[in-house]
Amino acid sequence: MTIVREEIFGPVLVVSKFSTEEEAVELANDTDFGLGGAVFTANGTRAKRVIDEIRAGICWINCSQPA
């Protein structure tokens, strides 16, 4: 899907289903841009593990572009 592979500038939220962490990372990394990303989880260890695998310029945990 274009909206998932391209980074849309504007107030847009895309929600995608996945079955495993590995699949989530694969989906997150399936872009030519990788400017920024966010991981939302109650598990801090999981968040750190996943953001270490995401190829993005910046990656937030439980927020996106904080003020």
FENRA-V451183 format. One line per field, one symbol per residue. psi: psi as a letter, one per 20 degrees, with the letter a starting at -180 (. if undefined). burial: b if it has 24 or more other ideal C-beta (glycine too) atoms within 12 Angstrom, else e. A space follows every 50 residues. Layout:
BEGIN
psi: ???
burial: ???
END
This chain:
BEGIN
psi: pghhhqopprnppppqqrhrgghgggghimqiflgqrqpoqiohgggggg hhipnqhqpqpkromq.
burial: eeeeeeeeeeeeeeeeeeeeeeebeebbeebeeeeebbbeeeeeeebeeb beebeeeebebeeeeee
END
